[in-house]
Amino acid sequence: MFHWHAETFDLPPGAVRLARSAGCENQAFQFKRNVMGLQFHLETTPANVQALIENGAQELTPGPYIQTEAQLRAVPQVVYHKPNQLMDNVLSYLTQREFQEATAPD
């Protein structure tokens, strides 16, 4: 997963943690059926990474979980396909009931 953040959050009351990492305790949570919070970027594309580098390269300071600009640019485009598909799945899941209700016959 692609990360570009220096902040974190506490879980909202009633939320269920879905993901954590060594670098960030709360990476994803779900609240009820159709609310999800993600502290990573499933939607990232090579163009997004390019824009982030152009506008925020000063944030790429050496650290245990921070890749260099060269490392970020070297990621093959195919690596983005799986997270992008997962983003599609997440959005489909979150909107599934709303879609079913909107298209149900009266």
C-alpha positions as CSV (number, residue, x, y, z in Angstrom):
1,M,0.0,0.0,0.0
2,F,1.1,3.5,-0.6
3,H,1.5,5.8,2.4
4,W,2.3,9.5,2.5
5,H,1.4,10.8,5.9
6,A,2.9,12.1,9.1
7,E,-0.3,12.2,11.1
8,T,-2.4,9.4,12.7
9,F,-5.7,9.2,14.5
10,D,-7.4,7.4,17.3
11,L,-10.3,5.0,16.4
12,P,-13.7,6.6,16.7
13,P,-15.9,5.1,19.4
14,G,-17.6,1.9,18.0
15,A,-15.2,1.5,15.1
16,V,-13.4,-1.7,14.3
17,R,-9.7,-1.6,13.4
18,L,-9.1,-3.3,10.0
19,A,-5.4,-2.7,9.6
20,R,-2.3,-1.7,11.4
21,S,1.4,-1.6,10.6
22,A,4.7,-1.3,12.5
23,G,4.8,2.4,11.4
24,C,1.2,3.3,12.2
25,E,-1.2,1.6,14.7
26,N,-4.4,2.7,13.0
27,Q,-4.2,2.2,9.3
28,A,-7.9,1.4,8.5
29,F,-11.1,1.1,10.4
30,Q,-14.8,0.4,9.7
31,F,-17.8,2.0,11.5
32,K,-21.1,0.3,11.0
33,R,-21.8,-0.9,7.4
34,N,-20.8,1.9,5.1
35,V,-18.1,4.0,6.8
36,M,-14.5,3.2,6.3
37,G,-11.4,5.2,7.1
38,L,-8.1,4.5,5.4
39,Q,-4.7,5.9,6.4
40,F,-3.1,4.7,3.1
41,H,-3.8,5.3,-0.6
42,L,-5.3,2.5,-2.6
43,E,-6.1,4.9,-5.4
44,T,-2.5,5.8,-6.1
45,T,-1.2,5.8,-9.6
46,P,2.2,6.7,-11.0
47,A,0.9,10.1,-11.9
48,N,-0.3,10.7,-8.3
49,V,3.2,9.8,-7.0
50,Q,4.8,12.1,-9.5
51,A,2.5,15.0,-8.3
52,L,3.2,14.2,-4.7
53,I,7.0,14.3,-5.3
54,E,6.7,17.5,-7.3
55,N,4.7,19.2,-4.5
56,G,6.0,17.6,-1.4
57,A,9.5,16.2,-1.9
58,Q,10.6,18.2,1.2
59,E,8.6,15.7,3.3
60,L,10.8,12.8,2.1
61,T,13.2,13.0,5.0
62,P,15.3,10.0,6.0
63,G,13.4,7.7,8.3
64,P,12.7,4.0,8.9
65,Y,9.5,4.0,6.8
66,I,10.2,6.7,4.3
67,Q,11.3,5.8,0.8
68,T,13.5,8.1,-1.2
69,E,12.3,9.9,-4.3
70,A,14.4,7.5,-6.5
71,Q,12.7,4.5,-4.8
72,L,9.3,5.9,-5.3
73,R,10.0,6.6,-9.0
74,A,11.4,3.1,-9.5
75,V,8.1,1.3,-8.6
76,P,6.8,-0.5,-11.7
77,Q,3.4,0.6,-12.9
78,V,2.0,-3.0,-12.5
79,V,2.5,-2.7,-8.7
80,Y,-0.4,-0.2,-8.6
81,H,-3.0,-2.5,-10.2
82,K,-3.7,-4.7,-7.1
83,P,-4.3,-1.7,-4.7
84,N,-6.4,0.0,-7.3
85,Q,-8.5,-3.1,-7.7
86,L,-8.8,-3.3,-3.9
87,M,-10.0,0.3,-3.9
88,D,-12.7,-0.7,-6.5
89,N,-13.7,-3.5,-4.2
90,V,-13.9,-1.3,-1.1
91,L,-16.1,1.3,-2.9
92,S,-18.3,-1.5,-4.3
93,Y,-18.7,-2.9,-0.8
94,L,-19.5,0.4,0.8
95,T,-22.1,1.3,-1.8
96,Q,-23.6,-2.1,-2.4
97,R,-26.6,-1.7,-0.1
98,E,-27.4,1.8,-1.3
99,F,-27.2,0.6,-4.9
100,Q,-29.5,-2.4,-4.2
101,E,-32.0,-0.2,-2.4
102,A,-32.0,2.4,-5.2
103,T,-32.5,-0.2,-7.9
104,A,-35.0,-2.5,-6.1
105,P,-38.4,-2.7,-7.8
106,D,-41.3,-1.0,-5.9
